[in-house]
Amino acid sequence: MKLERLREILARASGKRIAVAGDLMLDEFVWGKVGRISPEAPVPVVEVTGESFYPGAAANVARNLREFIAGVSVIGTVGTDGSGRQLLDLLRAQGIATDHVLEDRDFRTIVKTRIIARNQQVVRVDREEVRGPSDKQVAQVTGHLRAMLSTLDAFFFEDYG
């Protein structure tokens, strides 16, 4: 693709309105260095030097779209826990609308933690209760989608399954 054509496409896309529905996750990266092997098991001991947090799954799709499009919103569920609040704060700080996110006290926000040492992932820890959407969640997604469909230029449903 020629650079001029890409610029034309991006210029036309910038004013579009897009919604992304799906799993809203918080991606956590724990950065560190390995100086020794644990005496308890043959595993590396990671000395933590930093942490980073990013929107994941459908929230990451919205984040990527937001780089090119101003009108991006997400539809999904987060818990009322600290991870849910942190994820909503990250999305809002990046200009992504969260008006259609259900904050459910009975739901634990999905968190995927990657432990990285020497630029290599050592392990990933998933905090997620694998279950289908509740009736409340399905009603929420369809209700919000019906209400906003006529105002959207595109709708994405993100699902790894």
C-alpha positions in Angstrom: 0.0 0.0 0.0 1.3 3.4 -0.9 1.9 5.9 1.9 -0.5 8.4 0.4 -3.4 5.9 0.4 -2.7 5.0 4.0 -2.9 8.6 5.0 -6.2 9.0 3.1 -7.7 6.0 4.9 -6.5 7.2 8.3 -7.8 10.7 7.7 -11.3 9.3 6.8 -11.2 6.9 9.8 -10.4 9.6 12.4 -14.0 10.9 12.7 -15.7 7.5 12.9 -17.5 6.1 15.9 -16.7 2.5 16.9 -17.8 0.3 19.8 -15.9 -2.8 20.9 -17.7 -5.5 23.0 -16.1 -8.5 24.7 -13.9 -9.4 27.7 -12.4 -6.4 29.4 -9.1 -7.4 31.0 -6.3 -5.8 32.9 -2.9 -6.8 31.6 -0.2 -6.6 34.2 3.5 -6.8 33.5 6.0 -7.5 36.3 9.5 -6.6 35.2 12.6 -7.9 36.9 15.9 -9.7 36.8 17.0 -13.1 37.8 20.0 -13.4 40.0 19.6 -16.9 41.4 17.6 -20.1 41.4 15.2 -20.8 44.2 16.4 -23.3 46.8 12.8 -24.6 47.2 12.3 -25.6 43.5 14.3 -25.3 40.3 12.7 -22.0 39.3 14.2 -18.6 38.8 13.9 -16.0 41.6 12.7 -12.7 39.9 13.8 -9.5 41.7 11.0 -7.0 40.7 12.3 -3.8 39.2 9.0 -2.4 37.9 5.3 -2.9 36.9 3.2 -1.8 34.0 -0.6 -2.0 33.4 -2.5 -1.9 30.1 -6.0 -2.6 28.9 -6.3 -6.2 27.6 -8.5 -8.3 25.3 -11.4 -6.2 24.0 -10.1 -3.2 26.0 -6.8 -3.6 24.1 -8.6 -3.7 20.8 -10.3 -0.4 21.8 -7.0 1.0 22.8 -5.4 0.2 19.5 -8.4 1.7 17.6 -8.2 4.8 19.7 -4.7 5.5 18.2 -6.5 6.3 14.9 -10.1 7.0 15.8 -11.5 9.6 18.4 -14.9 8.0 19.0 -14.2 4.6 20.6 -16.2 3.0 23.3 -16.2 -0.4 25.1 -19.1 -2.6 26.2 -18.4 -5.3 28.8 -18.1 -6.2 32.4 -15.6 -5.4 35.2 -15.7 -6.1 38.9 -16.0 -3.4 41.5 -12.6 -4.4 42.7 -9.3 -2.4 42.5 -8.4 -4.0 39.2 -11.7 -3.0 37.6 -11.3 0.6 38.8 -7.7 0.6 37.5 -8.8 -0.7 34.1 -11.6 1.9 33.8 -9.1 4.7 34.8 -6.7 3.5 32.1 -9.4 3.4 29.4 -10.8 6.9 30.4 -7.3 8.4 30.5 -6.9 7.2 26.9 -10.1 8.8 25.8 -12.1 5.6 25.5 -15.8 5.9 26.5 -16.8 3.5 29.3 -20.4 4.5 29.7 -21.5 1.1 28.6 -19.3 -0.9 31.0 -21.2 -2.9 33.6 -19.6 -2.7 37.0 -20.7 -5.9 38.7 -19.9 -6.6 42.4 -20.3 -10.3 41.9 -17.7 -10.4 39.1 -14.0 -10.5 39.5 -12.1 -8.4 37.0 -10.0 -10.5 34.7 -6.2 -9.9 35.2 -3.4 -11.5 33.2 0.0 -11.1 34.9 3.1 -11.7 32.9 6.4 -11.9 34.8 9.3 -10.8 32.6 13.0 -11.3 33.4 15.8 -10.3 31.0 13.1 -9.5 28.4 11.7 -13.0 28.4 8.4 -14.0 29.9 9.0 -16.4 32.8 5.4 -17.2 33.6 1.9 -15.9 33.1 -0.6 -15.9 36.0 -4.3 -15.7 35.0 -6.9 -14.5 37.6 -10.1 -15.3 35.8 -13.2 -17.3 36.6 -14.1 -19.0 33.3 -17.8 -18.8 32.9 -20.4 -17.8 30.3 -22.0 -14.4 30.5 -24.8 -14.0 32.9 -28.3 -13.1 31.8 -27.6 -9.6 33.3 -24.5 -9.2 31.1 -26.2 -10.4 27.9 -29.1 -8.0 28.6 -26.6 -5.2 29.2 -24.7 -5.7 26.0 -27.7 -6.1 23.8 -29.5 -3.1 25.5 -26.5 -0.8 25.1 -25.9 -2.0 21.5 -29.5 -1.4 20.5 -29.4 2.0 22.0 -26.2 3.1 20.3 -26.2 1.1 17.0 -27.7 3.9 14.9 -24.9 6.2 16.0 -22.0 3.8 15.2 -20.0 3.4 12.1 -18.7 0.0 13.1 -19.1 -2.5 15.9 -16.5 -5.1 16.9 -17.1 -8.2 19.0 -13.8 -9.4 20.4 -13.6 -13.0 21.7 -10.6 -15.3 21.9 -12.9 -18.3 22.0 
